[in-house]
Amino acid sequence: MNNTTKQKYELAKRMLKGKIEIDEVALMTGLSEDVLKELKEEVAPANHDVEILKNLDTVDLDIGQILYDDFPDEEIDSEE
């Protein structure tokens, strides 16, 4: 693979990370849509491959107490 082809692949990966559609990336880089689909899977795996953590609280994560900012922005501005 020569440097020009390597740069096309790197450009395509950056564009796919930026959520640009495959057909637009194919038009700009000259790479086939089949190759781009493989690159997209490599860059951003499908959601079914990612384990999603649900129903967690601070005890489960062992991060201690969390403080929340309940002040509206107007009160903070008026104190200054």
C-alpha positions in Angstrom: 0.0 0.0 0.0 1.5 3.3 -1.0 1.4 6.6 0.9 -1.5 8.0 -1.1 -3.7 4.9 -0.3 -2.7 5.1 3.3 -3.7 8.7 3.5 -7.1 7.9 1.9 -7.8 5.3 4.6 -6.8 7.7 7.3 -8.9 10.4 5.9 -11.9 8.0 5.6 -11.4 6.9 9.2 -11.4 10.5 10.4 -14.5 11.3 8.4 -16.4 8.3 9.7 -15.5 9.2 13.3 -17.0 12.6 12.5 -20.3 10.9 11.6 -20.1 11.7 7.8 -22.2 9.3 5.7 -20.5 6.4 3.9 -21.7 7.5 0.5 -20.2 11.0 1.0 -16.9 9.5 2.2 -16.8 7.2 -0.8 -17.3 10.2 -3.1 -14.6 12.2 -1.5 -12.0 9.5 -1.0 -12.6 7.2 -4.0 -12.8 4.1 -1.7 -15.5 1.5 -2.2 -18.5 1.4 0.1 -17.7 -2.2 1.1 -14.2 -1.0 2.3 -15.8 1.9 4.1 -18.3 -0.3 5.9 -15.4 -2.4 7.3 -13.6 0.8 8.3 -16.7 2.2 10.0 -17.1 -1.0 12.0 -13.5 -0.8 13.0 -13.8 2.9 14.0 -17.1 2.8 15.8 -18.3 -0.7 16.8 -22.1 -1.4 16.7 -24.1 -0.7 19.9 -24.7 -4.5 20.3 -21.0 -5.0 20.9 -20.9 -2.4 23.7 -21.9 -3.4 27.2 -24.3 -0.8 28.6 -24.4 -0.3 32.3 -27.9 0.3 33.6 -29.6 0.9 37.0 -26.4 2.0 38.8 -26.2 4.4 41.7 -23.3 5.8 43.7 -23.1 2.8 46.0 -22.6 0.5 43.0 -19.9 2.7 41.6 -18.3 3.3 45.0 -17.6 6.9 44.3 -19.1 8.3 47.5 -21.6 11.1 47.9 -22.3 13.4 45.0 -23.1 17.0 45.5 -25.6 18.7 43.2 -25.7 22.3 42.2 -29.3 23.4 42.8 -28.7 27.2 42.4 -30.3 28.8 39.3 -27.9 30.9 37.3 -29.8 34.1 38.2 -29.0 33.7 41.9 -25.3 33.3 41.2 -25.2 36.3 38.9 -27.1 38.5 41.4 -24.6 37.7 44.3 -21.6 39.2 42.4 
